[in-house]
Amino acid sequence: MQHVFEREARREKNLEISKKLANDEKMKVPAQKKSDPEKAAVEREAEMKENLKNIEDNFFKHVAEDQNEIDAIKARGELN
C-alpha cells in the first residue's frame, strides 16, 4: 500500500512539473511575437506591395502589346 501512495505522489509531482513547464513555454512564445510586431507589419506590407506590383506587371503583359497601351490603360484606371 505504501508503494501505491509513493507512486501516486511522484505522478502528481511530475504532472505539476509538466504543467508548469507547459505554461512557461506558452508565456515565452507570445513574448517573442510581441517584441517586434511593427517590424513584422512593415515586412508584410512590403511583401504585399511587391506581390501587387508583380500581379499588375503580369496583367499588363497579357492585356497590352506595347508600353503605349500600358500607359493608356493605367491613365484610364487613375481617372476612375
N, C-alpha and C positions, 0 to 999 in steps of 0.2 A: 504494500500500500504506500509506503514511503517513496518508493521509486516512481509511482504514478504521480504523486504530488510534485516531486522534483522535476519530472519530465514536463508536466504542465506549467510549472513555474518558468522553466527555461524557454518553453514555447511562447509563453506570454511575453517574456522579456525580448525574445527575438522578434516577435510581431511589433512590439513597441519601437524597437530599433529600426525595423524596416519602415514603419510609418514615418518616423522622424526623418530618415534619410530621403524618403519619397517627398516629404514636404519641403525639405531643404533643396532638393533638385527642382521642384516646381517654383520655388522662390528665385532661384538663380536664373532660370530661363527668361522670365519677364524682365528681370533687371537688365539683362543684356539687350533685350529689344527696346527698352525704354531709353537706353543710353544714347541712341542716335536715330530717333525717328525722323528728324528733319533731313538727315543725310540720306536715309532710305527714300524719303519722299522726293528729294531732288533727283536721285538716281532713277526712280520710276518715271518721273516727269521727262527726264532727258531721253530715256528709252522709248517712251511713248511718242515723243516728238520725232525721234529717228524712225520709228515704225510708220508714223503718219507720212513722213517725207517719202519713204520707200513706197508706200501704197500709192501716193499721188504720182510719183515718177512712173510706176508701172501702169497706172491708169492712163496717163498721157501718152505713154508709148503705144498703148492699144487703140486709143481714140484718135490721136493726131498723127499726121505723116511727117510734119516738119515743125521747126521751132516757131514759125509764124502762127500756125494753127494752135499750138500750145498756148502762146501768148494771148491769142484771141479768146480762147476758152477760159483762161484764167481771168481775163478782163471782164468777161460776162459774169463769171462767178462772183467777182468782187462787187459788181453792181447790185447784185441781189443781196 
